[in-house]
């Protein structure tokens, strides 16, 4: 049975985080069993992980040239792995594939997060070993959980993410083979060739988009979101509304466009519409130099990352669409619900955010395979970098106290405004909150210099969490 990705992608570490991949030069029964158990427990809701046998590793990265698994040992490794995995409780079997790559053989084990957590395996392979441990994955290591982590693990057992739940209102016939094959071909999975002749139910099981009970087989929510023709039939308002207000919110003119269908398709179609209808480039030529200055009203990379994040983190049990509001001086992307309670308003204001657990681990897996999102807590940084390169104002990330919604505001480049001053006297291209935040940063830097005239830019970056380029720009202006 094939895994829903390819070994080239795993070795590159682009679509799947290194923390979710473990390389083994040879088969180590005890260590491999603990790793599979840890991936199955999936304490951080990352979607489990992959074990690749036949690859030497150094500092968690593959060592080239790749060694591979000797052909005469492959069958023995597979039989031994099957026997050892039967020692995991509750019953759990990963998906295993033998892969040919660079004229060598490798064993790729996909251990998706299970929903009978917590899983446990014997502490050792010694005969008569009775102690069992529910191993977990932290960073790139398989460890024994602390007491607090054990409690987290038991809490997770009663809180299966919505996208990984079985949908009792749907049927296997609601999953579309053409959509599944198109996805497998896009991510270059070896499962694509097998899908042409294998049983459809086996294909769905290989992708973990249906449950495993033979007497009651139903699709999972994530399967319906990506591989049904009308996901909104099962998840009302699972759509993206792009609404333009040419005369601002108080005007009479509204242009509205709604995008439905499989999540990745509606996301791509909405982004293409925004790129074609909203984004503009301006070129300014100078008489004293050959190089022209080029910039956009909104950098596409910032819009793309913001909308991808909204699709990734939306609560699909909430009957509200993702809304993209396009106003004369800004774009607002609103999704429901708001940020997790672990993310503070101060963290959002200063762009210093680390989300320990993802709301939709399976949705994230599919989006990452298609390179639509990163999923490494890098979203904010990518948005900030894209805006800074374009010379655009900094964004605003907001959530309400009840955490019912989340809004990302991206301001237009000042050169695209009709004048340098707005009616209320604020600088063009910004909201009132944006210059206030800049003033706060200037005051912070001035105070630091007054306290210590020898302070370095590096120290300012570390103390205030402000980017080096922003600090250098402020210092130059001062």
N, C-alpha and C positions, 0 to 999 in steps of 0.2 A: 504494500500500500504506500502511496506517495504522499509526501508532505506538501502543503500549499505554498511553497516558495522554492528557490533553487539554491544550490550550494555556493554558487558564485556570489549571490547576494549576501549570504551568511558570512562568507569569508571577507567581504568588503566592509561589513558592519555599517552599511548606509541606511538600510530600512529597519533593521533589528538592532536594538541597543546591545553593546558588548556585554552588559550585565545579564542579558538574557541568553547568552551563548556560552557554552563551555566546550573547550577542545580537549580531547584525549588522544595521546599518541597511540596507545594500545588500550585494550579493554581492561578496565579495573572494576571488577564486579561490585565491590563494596562502595567505592567512591561514586560510581555511576548510579547505583541505586539511591544513594542519598541525594544526589543532584536531581534525579527524576522526581523523587518525593518532594523536594523543595520547590521545583517548578510547578508541581501539581497543587501544592498549598498556595502558591501565588499570593503571598501576603500583601503585596503592594498593588494587586490587580493590574499587573502588566501584561497579562495574557499568557503566562507560562514561559517556556523557553525551549532552547534547542541544545542538544548534546551532539557534537560531531566527533566521531571516532576515526582516527587515522591522520590527525593533524597535531603536530607538536606545537605547544604554545609557550610564549614568553611574555610575562606581564599581561596576560589575558588576551594576547593577539596571536594570530597564526604565524608560524615560522615557515618561510619559504627557503628551498623548494619543499613542497608538500610530500609527505612520506606515503600516505595511503595505508590501506589494510591489505595484508597478503591474501591472495585469492583463496588459499587453502584454509584460512582461518575465519572467513566470513560466515560460513554456515554454523560453525561452532559458537561464534560470538552471538549470533541471533538466537540460537537455542538456549544458550546460557542466560541471555537477557530475558527471554520469555519466562524461564523458570524463576529467576531472581525477582522479576517484577510481580510475580504472584505472591511475594512476601509483603507487598505493600497492602496496608489495610486503611480504609475500605478498599474493595477491589478497584484497581486502576491499571490500565494498560496504555502506554504511549503509542504513538504512530511511528513506525520505523520504515525507513527506505534505504536500500543499497544504491548508491549513486556512482556513476562513472564520470570522472572529471580529470582532465589532463592525463588520460590513459592510465589512471589508477582508480582503485575502488575505495569508497568511503561509506561509513554507516552514519546516517543522519536520523536522530531521534527527536521527534516533536512531542513535547510534554505540555499540552495546553492546561491552563488552570482548571482544576476539577470543581464540580459543585457538590461534592460530598465531603468537603473539607471539614476538619483537618485530617490529612493522611499521615500515616506513620510507617517507618521501616525499622528493622532491627538495628541496634547500635553497632553490631559487628556480624560478620558471617560465621562466627564460631558456632560449632554445634551446641545446641541447647541454650543459645542466647535468647533470653526472655525480655530484656529491656527494649522498649520501643521508643523512638523519638520522632516527633513531628518536625522534621528539618525545614528550614526556610532559607530564602535567598536574600542576601543583603549585598548591595553593590555587585561584585562579581564573585562572591564567596558563598558557599553553602555552610550554614552555621546551625548550632543548637539554639532555639529561641529562648529569650529571657522570660520571666514570669509575665511581664507586661505584654510581650509579644505573643505568648500563649493565649492570653485573654483576647487579644486582637484577632487571633486566628479562629477562636471559637465564635467570636462575634461575627466574623466574616461568613462563617458557616450558615448563619441565619440571615445573611444579606447578600444574596447572589445579585450581581449587577443586572440592571434591567435588560441590557442588550444581550446578556447571556442566558436569559430565562426562556423557558419553553412557552410558545404561544399556543394556547389550547383552542383558540378560535380559528386557526389556520390549518392547512393541510399540505402535505408534500407537493401536491399538484400546484400549489401557489408559488413554488420555486421554479425559476425559469432556467432551463439548461443552457440556452444561448447566452444569457447574461453570465452564468457561471463560467462557461468556456471562454468568453471574451476576457473575463478577469484573469483566468489562469494563463491565457496566452500573453496578456499584458505583463504579468509579473514573471513570465518565463518559467512557470512551474512545470516539472516533468509530469505532473498530474494531468496536464492538458492533453497529451497524447493518449493517456490511459482513459480519459473521459469519453473518448469516441466509441469505446467498445465495452466499458464497464457498466454495471448496473447503476441506475441513477441514484438509488438509495445508498449504495456503497460510496458513490462519489460524494454525496452530501455528508455522510458520516466521516469520510476522509478529511473534509474541510471543517468538521465540527460545527455544522450549521443546523443539525437536527439532534434530538436526544437519542440515547442509545438503547432504550427499552424496546425490544423486538415486538412486544404485544401492543405497544402504544407509541407509535412513531409520529412525532410532530416537529415542525420547524422551530428553530430558535428565532428570537426577535432579530438578531443581527443578520441572519440569513434572509429574512423578509425585507429588511431595510436595504440590502444591497442587491438581492437577486430575485425580487418580485417586481412585476411591471408597475404595480400601484401600491407602494408602501403606505400611502396615506389612507388606504382602505383599512389598514390595521392600526395605524398611528395617525389619527387625525391631526392635520396641520404640520405634518412632517414635510415642510416645504420652506422655500426661501422667497420672501417677498422683497422685491427691489422697488422702492417708492421714491420718486423724484419730486421735489418741491421747488420748482424754478423761482417762485416768488416768496420763498421761505414758508414757515409753518402757517403764517396768517394769510397766505395768498389763496386765490381761487383755483389755481391750476395744479393738478396732481397727475403724474404719469406713473402708472403702476404696472409691474410685470411680475408674474408668479411662476416659480420653477418647481415642478414636482418630478416624481419618478425616483429611481434608485439614488441613494445618497450621493455617490460619487458622480453620477451623471448630472443631477441638479446642481451640485457644487460647481462642476466644470462649466455648465451652461450659464450659470449666474455670473461667474467670473468672466467668461467670454463676452457676455452682454455688457458688463461694466467696462471692460477694456475697450469695446467698440463704441459704446455710447457716452461714456463719462470721461475716461482718461484722455487728456490732451497733452501734447508736448509743445514747448515754446523754445525757440532758438533765438538768442540775442548775439548779433555780430558786433565786433568792435573795430573801429578804424585803425587802432594802433597795434593790433595783433592778429595773427592768423586764426587762432583758436576761438571758436564761438562758445558761448555758454548755453548749455542745454539742461532743461529740467522739465518736470511734469507737474501738472496741477496736483496729482496724487501719484506717488510711486506705486506701480502695480504690485511689487513684492509685498508692500505693507498691507494692501487691501487683500491680497491672496492669503497671507498668513492669518490675518484677522478673521476672515470669513471661514477659513479651514478650522481655526480654533473654535469658532461658534458651532460648526457642524460637529466637531469632535466632542465638545463638552455640553451640548444641549441635552436637556432631560426629555426624552421622547415619550415619557408618560405624562408630560405636561402639554395640554392642548393649546399651544401657542407657536406660531411660526417664527423662524429667524427673520428679522426685519432689517433691511439695509435702507437707511434713510439718507437720501442725497439732497443736501441743502446747498444754497449758494456759496457758503464758506466752509463747509465741513461734510464729512460722511460719518454717520452713526450706525454702528452694527450692534443690534440688540438681540440677545438670546435669553432663554429661560431654562432653568433657574439661574441664580447668581453664583458667585464664587463660593467655594467650600469655606466653612467656618475657620479652617486653619489658615486661611489667607486673610491677613488684616488689611484694613483700609489704608494704614500707613505703608504697608508693603506695596499696595497698588499705586499709591501716590509717588513712591520713590522707585518703582519698577523693580523692587527686590522681592521676588515671589518664588517660592518653591512649593509645588503641590505634591504632597507625598503619594496620594492615590488618585488615579484617574477615574472619572465617573463612568466612562464607556471604554473599558479595556479592549473589547473585541472590535468596536468601531475603529478605535485607534490602530489596531493591528492591520486592518484592511486599508485604511488611509495611508499608513506608513509604507505598506507594500507597494502602493501605487505612487509613492513619493509626493503625496499631497500634504503631508504634515510630518514634523519631526518627532514630537512626543517626548522630548527630553527636557522639558521646562525651558525651551529655547525660544518659544513664541514671542515673548515680550522683547527679548534682545534682537531678534530678527526684524521685528517691526521698527524698533528704535534705530537700528543700523540703516535700514532702507530709507527712513525719513531723514536721517542725518546726511546720508549721501546725496539726497535730493535737495537739501537745504530747506526742508519743510519744518514747521513748528513741531514740538513734541506732542505726543498724543495724550489723551486722558483715558484711564481705565477706571470705571466706576461700578459699584454694586450697592444696592440699597441695604439698609440695616437688617431687613427681614430675609435678605438673600433670595429674593424672588426673581431678579433679573440681573443681567450683566451688560454693560454698554462700553464699547470701544469707540472713541471719537478721534477721527483723523482729520486734521485741519488742512485746508487748501494752501498751496504755496502762495506766499504774499504777492508775488508778481502777477497772479491770476485774479486778484481783486481789482475792482474798478478804481479804487483810490487807496492811498496809504493810510487814511483815517476813516473809521466808521462813524456813524452818527453819535455813538456814546463816547467817542474820543479814545477808544482803545486802539492798539496797533492792529493793522490789517493782518488777516490770516490767523488770528488767535481769538480765543475766548478770554473773558476777564480772568479766569482761573489760570490760564497759561502764563501771562506776564507776571502774575503774582508769584507763581512758582519760580519763575526765573529770578525775580527780585529776591526771593528767599535764598536762592543759591548764591547770588552775588553777595548778600549779606553774610552768608556762612563763610564764603571764601575770604571776604574782607576781615571778618572777625578772627579767622585762623591766622591770617598774615599779621594782624595786629598783635595777637598773642605770641606768635613765633615768626619773626621776619625771615627765618631760615627754612621755613616749612617747604617741602618739596611737592611737586605735582603728584608724585606717586602716593605720598601720604594723604593728600586731599582726596584722591580717588578712593583709597581704602577707607578713610574716615567717613566720607559722605555718600559713597556709592554713586558718584557722578562719573560719567565717562571722561576719559582723558581728553578727547577732542573738545568736549563741551567746556571743560575747565580751561584749556588753552585758548579757546575762543573768547571766553569771558575775560581772561587775563589780558588778552590782546586789546579788547575793547576798553578795559580799565586803564 
